[in-house]
């Protein structure tokens, strides 16, 4: 009922036949245990024109419902549908109807609220709201049912939600309710109580500007729609926010945030959400891990936007300009995956890398800053005018505290202060970045060749294509990929021989060498390539535009007229002067880079067909390889287009190569596996011998490498784990003088690994971090002890999932107590996960491990002295010994704790 209409018996949904049968039951349930006159029922079912056979149709529906209710009951507490003049009555116990249970729980919550029992009130109201699976009688509403009772129930639900928000705000849980408040306010902008709640939550999360924007939106809706000003309470709240009134802060003694319960798998909708339970049975409890709110050490890029206003400007104009700038900044930052974390005076702060790390966070920050600058210096007609801006970006490590879904994380670190300070020493206009940011983003951003301020660089523009090797060693040998290259060549030879298109997907983790392999292969064939952009809107159109421009030969700097001329010339050559050429030109014009209308208004089907025809004709003229890189970032529309090239193109020698990371298969399981003309290959890590050769080739000048011992070389080879990008980054770090003793990962490596860890679920990531604390070989019981969990079932599920995702792997040697042991597939994953933990959390986990080992040693009589000693030392703050290799057959007496 609170959702689609369902009758549930012992977890099984009973069948209901026909819309009229469902409508009769729905209306009687709305008025359960009261007599509903037949005439009233007829008006509800046929509000406009009651047919002559209406009474007979209702009688048939009632007869069918009686059969359903009787056949799905054990005879105890059976709902009864009785004939009772002047109509019918449905006798059913209130607790069997989710609407009645909702009303009962809501009333209990409100009573607890008036009596000051906040925890009990929150629990009752939360349980009441959990009964809703969607709009009331959603399936009947879809057929056109518009009973007044439904509107009343919708309003009742919103009212209960407002009660719940009041309770949670009083308990200091504003971040938790913000995600529910915002969409509800979008649907109900006239409700002043809801507006007050959202403003309060936004203010406490540091989003002061957004709180004021919410007030202005509600005021506009009330004035324009109803001719009313907001009420006194709402107006006073706006003034309090403007004054930063201390009364808006958390109440004294507010309850601390409780731990999150993260289930291992999403449970199906619970039976209590159904309309009628013919037999009540206890609900099984979900087994899950309890994961505390997150506190992590993260590598992030911080952006500061500091507007400068003319002296003597009216303060109200200053405030309005600042608000307008804030709207632009927030829109662009969130569009790029960043988060606005607040303001220091008139300086707006945003962070890229919290809560989720992306390997291109620095690039995202710089690109976003350039867009903000361009919008706010007058190029955008809608942008606020009269503001001078200083924009600075700094990259470094912070301690971030956040919860999944929280809008404004807390970020602490010297890099934040450095970023704000940078805005005070640079001039207005350009985007300024620190040297760490410049190095990380150099492949995609053009920088000035000289620095006006020491260690501060000016970003000039975004490159059309990334430049491989910027700031890195570029002349690296092609090693250990001969078989992969031969497979590519053999596939292309088969395409030429069979004259049939083929889709080949090359899978591999970040930095494994997909682009390098294709670069080597490109020497043997004509290749047209495009790369899926990192972020932003219109992913499909931007990717296919790059592909179409490469096909036509449109270069950066060509005008719209020149681009159209090239397109007409090519289509005339391939198709002749007829209708096919005209249709192809019309379809491809939106992909020339000079669209005349937004992508969502383009006939994408015709555009896709035109691009397929173009690729087909080019391949017919000469065997062609089309490459789409980073397909894991594609949206569904682009994935369908690429997949369709293998069977939507005629018999021509066209090889479509798509590179992607393994997460593509998580989105599209099988990725068209089993389809005709589709092949997938996975790039394995390089052998240790090949990694050694790669490092030797980059460190052979004797200046940085000459003093290295064989032990140092072996340690570095083991740390890299067969990833050539990691080897290159380590070598570059060593060449610029970083210590070769600690082997701490370079920033680029750390970002790649951290981004991979952040694709895990919260529970899986917690298990990985606990495993990094315990040592090389871990078991479910050991991890339960380290993380302070009572149950191991959820941990076992996480371990199995992490093995499937190739984060951990099983070992044949059994661990303590005979349990299955696991080790990390790559040392850098373990070390990065360990480094993310705050020092206090590390020490506590080490103490937990030491206490568990005490008990295990006493029970099993195993010699765990060395391992126990190391955990005790780490728990007391002593320096743990670094790990240099992963032993193929680990022994418990030789486990080391990561540094």
C-alpha positions in Angstrom: 0.0 0.0 0.0 2.8 2.4 0.8 4.1 1.6 -2.6 2.6 -0.9 -5.1 -0.3 -2.9 -3.8 0.8 -6.3 -2.6 -0.7 -9.2 -0.5 2.0 -11.2 1.2 1.7 -14.6 2.8 4.8 -16.0 4.5 7.1 -13.9 2.2 5.2 -15.0 -1.0 3.2 -12.4 -2.9 -0.3 -13.6 -3.6 -1.6 -13.0 -7.2 -4.2 -10.3 -7.8 -6.1 -10.3 -11.1 -7.0 -7.2 -13.0 -7.0 -3.5 -12.3 -10.5 -3.5 -10.9 -9.8 -6.2 -8.3 -6.7 -4.3 -7.2 -8.6 -1.0 -7.1 -11.4 -2.5 -5.0 -8.9 -3.9 -2.5 -6.9 -0.7 -2.4 -10.0 1.4 -1.6 -11.2 -1.0 1.0 -7.8 -1.0 2.7 -7.8 2.8 2.8 -11.0 2.4 4.8 -10.2 -0.9 6.6 -12.7 -2.1 9.3 -15.4 0.4 8.2 -18.4 -0.1 6.0 -17.9 1.3 2.5 -21.2 1.9 0.6 -21.3 0.3 -2.9 -22.3 3.7 -4.4 -19.2 5.3 -2.9 -17.0 2.4 -4.2 -18.5 2.9 -7.7 -17.7 6.6 -7.7 -14.1 5.9 -6.7 -13.6 3.3 -9.4 -15.5 5.3 -12.2 -15.4 9.0 -11.2 -16.6 10.2 -14.6 -19.2 7.7 -16.0 -20.4 4.6 -14.1 -21.1 1.8 -16.6 -24.3 -0.2 -16.4 -22.3 -3.3 -15.5 -20.3 -1.6 -12.7 -22.1 -3.4 -9.8 -21.6 -6.8 -11.4 -17.9 -5.9 -12.0 -17.5 -5.0 -8.3 -19.2 -8.2 -7.2 -16.8 -10.2 -9.4 -13.8 -8.4 -8.0 -15.0 -9.0 -4.4 -15.6 -12.7 -5.1 -12.0 -13.0 -6.6 -10.5 -11.2 -3.6 -12.3 -13.6 -1.1 -10.7 -16.5 -3.0 -7.3 -14.9 -2.8 -7.5 -14.2 0.9 -8.9 -17.6 1.7 -6.4 -19.6 -0.4 -3.4 -17.8 1.1 -4.2 -18.2 4.7 -3.6 -20.8 7.4 -6.9 -20.1 9.1 -5.5 -17.9 11.8 -6.2 -14.1 11.8 -7.5 -14.3 8.2 -8.7 -11.0 6.7 -12.4 -11.2 6.0 -14.1 -9.3 3.2 -17.8 -9.2 4.2 -21.0 -8.0 2.6 -22.5 -5.4 5.0 -25.3 -3.2 4.0 -25.1 -0.8 2.2 -21.8 -2.2 0.9 -18.7 -4.0 2.0 -16.3 -4.1 5.0 -12.8 -5.5 5.1 -12.1 -6.9 8.6 -8.3 -7.1 9.2 -6.1 -6.5 12.2 -4.4 -3.1 11.9 -0.9 -4.5 12.4 -1.3 -6.4 9.2 -1.7 -3.2 7.1 1.5 -1.2 6.5 -0.6 2.1 6.5 -1.9 1.3 10.0 1.5 0.4 11.2 2.9 3.6 9.8 0.3 5.7 11.6 0.9 3.8 14.9 4.7 4.2 14.7 4.4 7.9 13.8 2.1 8.5 16.8 4.5 6.7 19.1 7.4 8.8 17.7 5.5 12.0 18.3 4.6 11.1 21.8 8.3 10.3 22.6 9.3 13.6 21.0 6.9 15.6 23.2 8.3 13.7 26.3 11.9 14.6 25.3 13.0 11.0 24.5 14.9 11.8 21.4 16.5 8.4 20.7 13.1 6.6 21.0 11.4 9.2 18.9 14.0 8.9 16.1 13.8 5.1 16.1 10.0 5.0 15.9 9.8 7.7 13.2 12.6 6.0 11.2 10.8 2.7 11.3 7.6 4.4 10.2 9.2 6.0 7.2 11.0 2.7 6.3 7.6 1.2 5.5 7.2 3.4 2.5 8.4 1.8 -0.8 7.1 4.5 -3.0 3.9 6.6 -3.6 0.7 5.2 -2.0 -0.8 2.5 -4.3 1.7 3.4 -6.9 0.5 0.8 -9.4 -3.0 2.1 -9.2 -1.9 5.7 -9.6 -0.2 4.7 -12.8 -3.6 3.7 -14.2 -5.1 7.1 -13.5 -6.4 6.8 -9.9 -6.6 10.2 -8.1 -8.5 9.5 -4.9 -8.4 12.4 -2.4 -7.2 10.0 0.3 -3.9 9.5 -1.6 -3.1 13.3 -1.4 -3.8 13.3 2.3 -1.5 10.3 2.9 1.3 12.0 0.9 1.0 15.1 3.1 1.0 12.9 6.2 4.3 11.3 5.1 5.9 14.6 4.6 4.7 15.8 8.0 6.2 12.7 9.6 9.5 13.3 7.8 9.6 16.8 9.1 9.1 15.4 12.7 12.0 13.0 12.0 14.2 15.8 10.7 13.5 17.9 13.8 14.6 15.0 16.0 17.8 14.3 14.1 18.8 18.0 13.9 18.3 18.2 17.7 20.6 15.2 18.0 23.3 16.8 15.9 22.8 14.4 12.9 22.5 17.1 10.3 24.9 15.4 7.8 22.8 12.3 7.9 19.5 13.9 7.0 20.8 16.4 4.4 20.7 13.8 1.6 16.9 13.3 2.4 16.1 17.0 3.0 17.4 18.3 -0.3 15.3 16.2 -2.7 12.2 16.6 -0.5 12.6 20.3 -0.5 12.9 20.2 -4.4 9.4 18.6 -4.4 7.9 20.8 -1.7 9.5 24.3 -1.9 6.4 26.0 -0.3 6.7 24.2 3.1 8.3 26.7 5.5 9.1 24.1 8.2 11.0 22.0 5.6 12.8 25.1 4.4 13.9 26.0 8.0 15.2 22.4 8.5 17.2 22.4 5.3 18.7 25.8 6.0 19.7 24.7 9.5 21.3 21.5 8.2 23.2 23.3 5.4 24.4 26.0 7.8 25.8 23.4 10.3 27.5 21.6 7.4 29.3 24.8 6.5 27.2 25.5 3.4 26.1 29.0 4.5 25.6 30.3 1.0 23.4 27.4 0.0 21.3 27.9 3.1 20.6 31.5 2.1 19.8 30.4 -1.5 17.2 28.0 -0.1 15.6 30.9 1.8 15.5 33.0 -1.4 14.0 30.2 -3.4 11.2 29.6 -0.9 10.5 33.4 -0.6 10.3 33.6 -4.4 7.9 30.6 -4.6 5.7 32.1 -1.9 5.6 35.6 -3.2 5.2 34.7 -6.9 2.9 31.8 -6.4 0.7 32.9 -3.4 1.5 36.5 -2.9 2.7 35.8 0.7 5.9 36.7 2.5 7.7 34.0 4.5 6.6 33.6 8.1 8.4 35.3 11.0 10.4 32.2 12.0 11.8 31.8 8.5 12.8 35.4 8.3 14.5 35.3 11.7 16.4 32.2 10.6 17.7 34.1 7.6 18.9 37.0 9.8 20.6 34.5 12.2 22.5 32.9 9.4 23.6 36.3 8.0 24.8 37.2 11.6 26.4 33.7 12.2 24.3 33.5 15.3 25.8 31.1 17.8 22.4 29.7 18.6 22.4 28.0 15.2 25.3 25.7 16.2 24.8 22.2 17.7 22.9 22.2 21.0 25.0 21.5 24.0 25.0 17.8 24.9 23.9 16.7 21.4 24.3 13.0 20.9 27.4 11.9 19.1 27.0 10.2 15.7 26.4 6.5 16.0 28.3 3.9 14.0 27.0 3.0 10.5 25.8 -0.5 9.9 27.1 -1.5 6.5 25.4 -4.7 5.3 27.5 -6.9 2.9 24.7 -7.1 0.4 21.6 -5.0 -0.1 18.6 -6.8 1.4 15.5 -7.2 -0.7 12.4 -5.1 0.3 11.2 -6.4 3.7 7.9 -8.1 3.9 6.6 -5.6 6.5 6.4 -3.1 3.6 3.6 -5.0 2.0 -0.1 -4.2 2.3 -1.3 -7.3 4.1 0.6 -9.9 6.0 -1.6 -13.0 6.2 0.8 -14.5 8.7 3.3 -12.6 10.8 6.7 -14.1 11.2 9.9 -12.7 12.7 12.2 -10.9 10.3 15.7 -12.2 10.0 18.3 -9.7 11.1 20.9 -8.6 8.5 24.4 -9.6 9.3 26.8 -6.7 8.5 30.0 -5.0 9.7 29.8 -2.0 11.9 32.1 0.6 10.4 32.8 3.9 12.2 32.5 7.2 10.5 35.6 7.6 8.2 38.7 9.4 9.2 41.5 9.0 6.6 44.8 10.5 5.6 44.3 11.5 2.0 46.2 13.1 -0.8 43.9 15.9 -2.1 44.0 19.1 -4.2 42.6 22.1 -2.4 41.2 25.1 -4.4 40.8 28.6 -2.9 38.7 31.3 -4.6 39.2 34.7 -3.2 37.1 37.6 -4.7 38.4 41.1 -4.2 35.8 43.9 -4.0 36.4 47.6 -4.7 36.9 49.7 -1.6 33.8 51.6 -0.7 31.4 49.3 -2.4 28.0 49.0 -0.7 28.0 46.0 1.7 24.8 44.6 0.4 26.3 44.6 -3.1 29.4 42.9 -1.8 27.2 40.2 -0.2 25.2 39.7 -3.4 28.3 39.4 -5.5 29.8 36.9 -3.1 26.7 34.8 -3.1 26.6 34.8 -7.0 30.2 33.8 -7.1 29.5 31.0 -4.6 26.8 29.6 -6.8 29.1 29.5 -9.8 32.0 27.9 -7.8 29.8 25.3 -6.3 28.2 24.3 -9.6 31.5 23.8 -11.4 33.2 22.1 -8.4 30.4 19.6 -7.9 30.2 19.0 -11.7 33.9 17.9 -11.6 33.4 15.6 -8.6 34.8 18.0 -6.0 33.3 19.3 -2.8 32.9 22.9 -1.5 33.9 22.6 2.2 33.1 26.1 3.3 34.6 29.6 3.5 37.3 31.4 5.4 36.1 34.9 5.5 35.5 35.8 1.9 37.7 32.9 0.6 35.7 29.9 -0.7 37.4 26.5 -0.3 36.8 23.4 -2.3 38.6 20.0 -2.2 39.1 17.3 -4.8 39.8 13.8 -3.4 37.3 13.6 -0.5 35.4 11.4 0.1 36.5 9.6 -3.1 40.0 9.8 -4.5 40.5 10.0 -8.2 43.8 9.7 -9.8 43.3 12.9 -11.7 42.1 15.0 -8.8 44.8 17.7 -9.4 43.9 17.9 -13.1 40.2 18.2 -12.2 40.9 21.0 -9.8 42.9 23.0 -12.3 40.4 22.5 -15.1 37.6 23.5 -12.8 39.5 26.6 -11.7 40.1 27.7 -15.3 36.4 27.2 -16.1 35.4 29.3 -13.0 37.8 32.0 -14.0 36.5 32.1 -17.5 32.9 32.3 -16.3 33.6 35.0 -13.7 35.7 37.4 -15.8 33.0 38.4 -18.2 33.0 35.7 -20.9 29.7 34.3 -19.5 27.0 36.9 -19.9 25.1 35.6 -16.9 28.2 35.8 -14.6 28.4 38.3 -11.8 30.4 41.4 -12.8 32.8 43.7 -10.9 34.7 41.0 -9.1 38.4 40.4 -9.3 39.5 36.9 -8.4 42.5 35.2 -7.0 42.3 31.4 -7.5 45.0 29.1 -6.1 45.4 25.3 -5.9 47.6 23.3 -3.6 48.1 19.5 -3.4 49.1 17.7 -0.3 48.1 15.3 2.5 45.2 16.0 4.8 43.3 14.3 7.5 39.7 14.0 6.2 36.7 13.1 8.4 33.5 12.2 6.6 30.7 9.8 6.4 29.4 8.1 3.2 26.9 10.6 1.7 28.0 13.5 3.9 27.8 16.8 2.1 30.7 18.7 3.8 33.7 16.7 5.1 36.1 18.1 7.6 39.6 18.6 6.2 42.7 19.4 8.2 46.2 19.9 7.0 48.9 22.4 6.3 48.0 22.3 2.6 44.7 24.1 3.3 46.5 27.0 5.0 49.1 27.0 2.2 46.4 27.3 -0.4 44.7 30.2 1.4 48.0 31.9 1.9 48.8 31.6 -1.8 45.9 33.8 -2.6 47.4 36.6 -0.7 50.7 36.7 -2.6 49.6 36.3 -6.2 47.9 38.7 -8.6 44.3 38.6 -9.7 43.2 36.9 -12.9 45.3 33.8 -13.5 45.0 30.4 -11.9 47.9 29.7 -9.6 49.1 26.2 -8.5 51.8 24.8 -6.3 54.6 22.7 -7.8 53.1 19.4 -6.7 49.9 20.3 -8.5 51.8 21.3 -11.6 53.7 18.0 -11.8 50.5 16.0 -11.3 48.5 17.8 -14.0 51.2 18.7 -16.5 50.0 16.1 -19.1 46.7 17.9 -19.6 47.5 21.5 -18.5 49.7 24.1 -20.2 51.8 26.1 -17.7 54.0 29.2 -18.0 57.6 28.4 -18.5 58.6 30.7 -15.7 57.3 31.2 -12.2 56.4 34.8 -11.1 56.3 33.6 -7.4 58.8 31.0 -6.1 57.3 27.5 -6.3 54.0 28.9 -7.7 53.0 28.3 -11.4 50.4 29.9 -13.6 48.0 27.6 -15.5 47.5 28.8 -19.0 45.1 26.4 -20.7 43.8 22.9 -21.1 45.5 20.7 -23.7 43.4 19.3 -26.5 45.0 15.9 -25.9 47.2 14.7 -23.0 50.9 14.8 -23.6 52.4 11.5 -22.6 55.6 11.8 -20.6 55.3 15.4 -19.5 57.7 15.7 -16.5 58.5 12.0 -16.8 61.0 9.7 -18.4 59.6 9.1 -21.9 62.0 6.8 -23.7 61.2 3.5 -22.0 61.6 0.2 -23.7 58.8 -2.0 -24.8 59.1 -5.1 -22.6 57.3 -8.4 -21.9 54.4 -7.5 -24.2 55.4 -9.4 -27.3 52.7 -12.0 -27.0 50.0 -9.3 -26.4 51.3 -7.4 -29.5 51.3 -10.5 -31.5 47.6 -11.2 -30.5 46.7 -7.7 -31.7 48.5 -8.2 -35.0 46.9 -11.6 -35.5 43.4 -10.2 -34.8 43.9 -7.4 -37.3 45.2 -9.9 -39.9 42.1 -12.0 -39.4 39.9 -8.9 -39.8 41.7 -8.1 -43.1 41.4 -11.7 -44.3 37.7 -12.2 -43.4 36.6 -8.6 -44.3 34.5 -8.5 -41.2 34.5 -6.0 -38.3 35.8 -7.1 -34.9 35.6 -5.6 -31.4 38.6 -6.3 -29.2 38.6 -5.1 -25.6 41.9 -4.7 -23.9 41.5 -4.9 -20.1 44.0 -3.9 -17.5 44.5 -1.9 -14.3 45.7 1.7 -14.3 49.3 2.0 -15.5 49.6 -1.6 -16.8 50.5 -0.5 -20.3 47.4 -0.4 -22.4 48.2 2.8 -24.1 51.9 1.8 -24.6 50.8 -1.4 -26.3 48.5 0.4 -28.7 51.2 2.9 -29.5 53.4 0.1 -30.5 50.6 -1.6 -32.5 49.8 1.7 -34.3 53.1 1.5 -36.2 51.6 -1.4 -38.2 48.2 0.0 -39.1 46.1 3.1 -39.9 44.6 4.1 -36.5 41.9 6.6 -35.6 41.5 7.1 -31.9 39.5 8.9 -29.2 39.7 8.9 -25.5 36.7 9.0 -23.1 37.0 12.2 -21.1 37.7 12.0 -17.3 34.5 13.9 -16.2 31.9 16.3 -17.3 28.7 16.3 -19.2 27.9 14.9 -22.7 30.5 12.1 -22.4 29.2 10.5 -25.6 29.2 13.6 -27.7 32.7 14.6 -26.6 34.2 11.2 -27.3 32.5 10.8 -30.7 33.4 14.4 -31.6 37.1 13.5 -31.1 36.6 10.4 -33.2 34.8 12.1 -36.0 37.3 15.0 -36.2 40.1 12.4 -36.5 38.3 10.7 -39.3 37.7 13.9 -41.2 41.1 15.4 -40.4 39.7 18.5 -38.5 42.6 20.0 -36.6 42.7 22.2 -33.5 42.4 25.8 -34.6 40.2 25.0 -37.7 37.2 27.3 -38.1 33.7 26.1 -38.4 33.7 26.8 -42.1 37.0 24.9 -42.6 35.7 22.0 -40.7 32.5 21.8 -42.8 34.5 22.1 -45.9 36.7 19.1 -44.9 33.6 17.1 -44.0 31.9 17.8 -47.4 35.1 17.0 -49.3 35.6 13.6 -47.6 31.9 12.6 -47.8 31.8 13.5 -51.5 34.9 11.4 -52.1 33.5 8.4 -50.2 29.8 8.6 -51.1 29.7 10.7 -54.3 27.3 13.6 -54.7 24.0 11.8 -53.9 21.6 11.6 -51.0 23.8 9.3 -48.8 26.5 12.0 -48.7 24.0 14.7 -47.7 22.5 12.5 -44.9 26.0 11.7 -43.6 27.0 15.4 -43.6 23.8 16.3 -41.8 24.3 13.6 -39.2 28.0 14.4 -38.6 27.8 18.2 -38.3 27.1 18.0 -34.6 30.4 16.1 -34.2 32.6 18.6 -36.0 33.2 20.5 -32.7 31.0 23.3 -33.8 27.5 22.2 -32.8 24.6 24.4 -33.6 22.5 23.0 -30.7 23.0 21.2 -27.4 23.6 17.5 -27.6 20.4 16.6 -25.9 18.5 18.2 -28.8 20.5 16.3 -31.4 19.0 13.3 -33.1 21.6 10.9 -31.7 20.3 7.9 -33.7 20.9 9.7 -37.0 24.3 10.9 -35.8 25.4 7.4 -34.7 24.3 6.0 -38.0 26.2 8.7 -39.9 29.4 8.0 -38.0 29.0 4.2 -38.6 28.6 4.8 -42.3 31.7 7.0 -42.3 33.8 4.4 -40.5 32.5 1.7 -42.8 33.4 3.6 -45.9 36.9 4.5 -44.6 37.5 0.8 -43.7 36.3 -0.3 -47.2 38.9 2.1 -48.7 41.7 0.9 -46.4 41.8 -1.6 -43.5 41.1 0.6 -40.4 41.7 0.4 -36.6 39.4 2.5 -34.5 40.6 2.9 -30.9 38.4 4.1 -28.0 40.5 4.5 -24.8 39.3 4.4 -21.2 35.9 2.9 -22.0 35.2 2.2 -18.3 34.4 6.0 -18.0 31.8 5.8 -20.8 28.1 6.3 -20.2 25.5 3.7 -21.4 24.9 5.6 -24.7 28.6 5.4 -25.7 28.9 1.8 -24.6 26.0 0.8 -26.8 27.5 2.7 -29.8 30.9 1.0 -29.4 29.4 -2.4 -28.9 27.2 -1.9 -32.0 30.2 -1.4 -34.3 31.0 -5.1 -34.3 27.7 -6.1 -35.9 26.2 -2.8 -37.1 28.8 -2.2 -39.8 28.9 -4.0 -43.2 31.5 -6.6 -44.3 34.6 -4.4 -44.1 38.1 -4.8 -42.5 37.4 -2.7 -39.4 39.0 -3.5 -36.0 37.5 -1.6 -33.0 39.9 -1.7 -30.0 38.5 -0.5 -26.7 40.8 -0.2 -23.6 39.3 -0.3 -20.2 39.9 -1.2 -16.6 38.3 -4.2 -15.0 35.5 -2.2 -13.5 33.9 -2.1 -16.9 32.9 -5.7 -16.4 31.3 -4.8 -13.1 29.1 -2.4 -14.9 28.5 -4.6 -17.9 29.0 -8.2 -16.8 30.3 -10.2 -19.7 30.6 -7.0 -21.8 28.8 -8.5 -24.7 30.5 -11.8 -24.1 29.4 -14.5 -26.5 28.4 -12.0 -29.2 29.7 -12.6 -32.7 33.0 -10.9 -33.6 33.8 -9.9 -30.0 37.1 -10.7 -28.2 38.6 -9.7 -24.8 42.2 -9.8 -23.7 43.6 -8.9 -20.3 47.1 -7.5 -19.7 48.9 -9.2 -16.9 51.6 -7.5 -14.8 55.1 -7.5 -16.2 57.5 -10.2 -14.9 60.0 -9.2 -12.3 62.7 -9.6 -14.8 61.0 -7.1 -17.2 60.5 -4.6 -14.4 64.1 -4.9 -13.5 65.1 -4.2 -17.1 62.7 -1.2 -17.2 64.2 0.3 -14.0 67.8 -0.4 -15.2 67.0 1.5 -18.5 65.9 4.5 -16.6 68.6 4.5 -13.9 71.6 3.6 -15.8 73.5 6.8 -15.8 75.2 6.1 -12.5 74.3 9.4 -10.8 71.2 8.1 -9.0 71.4 4.4 -9.5 75.0 3.6 -9.1 75.0 3.2 -5.3 72.1 0.8 -5.2 72.6 -2.6 -3.8 71.0 -5.8 -5.2 68.8 -5.8 -2.1 67.5 -2.3 -2.9 66.8 -3.3 -6.5 64.9 -6.4 -5.5 62.8 -4.5 -2.9 61.8 -1.9 -5.6 60.9 -4.6 -8.1 58.7 -6.3 -5.5 57.1 -3.1 -4.5 56.2 -2.2 -8.1 54.2 -5.4 -8.6 54.6 -5.6 -12.3 53.0 -2.2 -13.1 55.2 -0.3 -15.6 53.7 3.1 -14.6 54.6 2.5 -11.0 58.2 1.6 -12.0 58.5 4.8 -14.1 57.2 7.0 -11.3 59.6 5.4 -8.8 62.5 5.9 -11.1 61.6 9.5 -11.7 61.3 10.0 -7.9 64.8 8.5 -7.5 66.3 10.6 -10.3 65.2 13.9 -8.6 66.9 12.9 -5.4 64.2 11.3 -3.2 65.5 8.8 -0.6 65.8 5.3 -1.9 65.7 3.8 1.6 62.1 4.3 2.5 60.5 3.4 -0.9 57.5 5.5 0.0 55.2 5.7 -3.1 55.3 8.7 -5.4 52.2 10.9 -5.4 51.0 9.7 -8.8 51.3 6.0 -7.7 49.6 6.8 -4.4 46.7 8.5 -6.2 46.2 5.6 -8.6 46.1 3.0 -5.8 44.0 5.1 -3.5 41.5 5.6 -6.3 41.3 1.9 -6.8 40.7 1.4 -3.0 37.9 4.0 -3.1 36.0 1.9 -5.7 35.5 -0.7 -2.9 32.5 -0.7 -0.6 32.9 0.9 2.8 33.0 -2.6 4.5 35.5 -4.0 1.9 37.8 -1.0 2.4 37.7 -1.4 6.2 38.7 -5.0 5.8 41.6 -4.0 3.5 42.9 -1.5 6.0 42.6 -4.0 8.9 44.5 -6.5 6.7 47.2 -3.9 6.1 47.6 -3.4 9.8 47.8 -7.1 10.7 50.5 -8.1 8.2 51.1 -10.1 5.1 48.8 -13.1 5.8 45.4 -12.6 7.3 42.4 -14.6 8.4 38.8 -13.6 9.1 39.2 -14.1 12.8 42.4 -12.0 12.9 40.6 -9.2 11.0 37.6 -9.3 13.3 39.9 -8.8 16.2 41.8 -5.9 14.5 38.6 -4.1 13.5 36.8 -4.8 16.8 34.0 -6.8 15.1 32.0 -9.5 16.9 31.0 -11.5 13.8 33.2 -12.9 11.1 30.6 -13.8 8.5 30.6 -10.4 6.9 34.4 -10.4 6.9 34.5 -13.8 5.1 32.2 -12.3 2.5 34.4 -9.3 2.1 37.5 -11.5 1.8 35.9 -13.5 -1.0 34.8 -10.4 -2.8 38.3 -8.8 -2.5 39.8 -12.0 -4.0 37.4 -11.7 -7.0 38.5 -8.1 -7.4 42.2 -9.2 -7.2 43.0 -7.1 -4.2 43.8 -10.2 -2.0 44.5 -13.8 -3.0 44.3 -17.1 -1.1 47.4 -19.0 0.0 47.7 -22.7 0.5 49.3 -22.4 3.9 46.6 -22.3 6.6 46.8 -19.5 9.1 46.4 -19.5 12.9 43.7 -21.9 14.0 43.6 -23.6 10.6 41.7 -20.8 9.0 42.0 -19.8 5.3 44.8 -17.3 4.8 44.9 -14.4 2.4 47.8 -12.1 1.2 47.8 -8.9 -0.8 48.2 -9.2 -4.5 50.3 -6.1 -4.5 52.5 -4.6 -1.8 51.5 -1.0 -2.8 47.9 -1.7 -2.2 48.7 -2.8 1.3 51.0 0.1 2.1 48.6 2.7 0.7 45.7 1.3 2.8 47.9 1.3 5.9 49.1 4.9 5.2 45.5 6.1 5.0 44.8 5.2 8.6 45.3 8.0 11.2 48.1 7.3 13.7 45.6 6.9 16.6 43.5 4.4 14.7 46.7 2.5 13.7 47.8 2.2 17.2 44.4 1.0 18.5 44.3 -1.7 15.7 47.8 -2.9 16.6 46.8 -3.2 20.2 43.7 -5.2 19.2 46.0 -7.5 17.2 48.4 -8.0 20.1 45.5 -8.8 22.5 44.1 -11.3 20.0 47.5 -13.0 19.5 47.8 -13.4 23.3 44.6 -15.4 23.4 45.5 -17.4 20.3 48.9 -18.3 21.6 47.4 -19.5 24.9 44.7 -21.6 23.1 46.8 -23.1 20.3 50.2 -23.0 21.8 51.8 -21.4 18.7 55.0 -19.4 18.8 53.8 -15.9 18.0 56.3 -13.9 20.1 57.9 -11.9 17.3 54.6 -11.0 15.7 53.1 -10.1 19.1 56.1 -8.0 20.0 55.8 -6.0 16.8 52.2 -5.3 17.3 52.8 -4.2 20.9 55.6 -1.9 19.7 53.4 -0.4 17.0 50.5 0.0 19.5 52.8 2.0 21.8 54.0 4.2 19.0 57.2 2.4 18.2 58.4 2.3 14.6 57.3 -0.9 12.9 59.7 -2.6 10.5 59.1 -2.0 6.8 58.0 -4.7 4.4 60.2 -5.1 1.4 58.8 -8.2 -0.3 55.7 -10.5 -0.2 56.8 -14.0 0.6 55.3 -16.6 -1.7 54.7 -19.0 1.2 54.4 -16.8 4.2 55.2 -18.0 7.7 53.5 -16.5 10.7 56.7 -16.1 12.6 58.0 -13.8 9.9 55.1 -11.4 9.4 56.1 -7.7 9.2 54.0 -4.7 9.9 53.9 -2.0 7.1 55.7 1.2 7.6 
